[in-house]
């Protein structure tokens, strides 16, 4: 008697896809590119390119009320301009006029709100090259994530040169990691 032919082998299991590559490492000197300027922010004619100036702003310290923003040179871009103005685009109109006691390096400065746009301006800053400066203020009735766009504060720094105004737009985290 003949034995039945052997049964065919089951098909091999499907191959699993190769593992995903790890996310690209981010050098601590690199930052995520800024979001596009909201609705044309800042609302003037100037060079918004983040590489147009070597200045940047970062959140130095923050508690629910006291905010300290470090303004320094990033080492990227030209460094021939001093910073004269800092504009912050804010998200929550209920936070309008929530910034109090603004200072740059311990000297009082004004927080000026635009009437028809969600922007606050800090002017006459006179931040010069060479060492970092600190913009400090307190918040009343809002937190920084409420004032900003959740996780990111969109800002522009301005030089004094009115013929070729530089106003690079960038962002910093509204919460310290």
Secondary structure, 3 states (H helix, E strand, C coil): CCCCCCCCCCCCCCCCCCCCCCCCCCCCCCCCCCCCCHHHCCCCCCECCHHHCCEEEEEEEECCCEEEEEEEECCCCCCCCCECEEEEECCCHHHCCCEEEEEECCEECCEEECCCCCEEEECCCCECCCCCEEEEEEECCCCHHHHCECCEEEEEEECCCCCCCECCEEEEECCCC
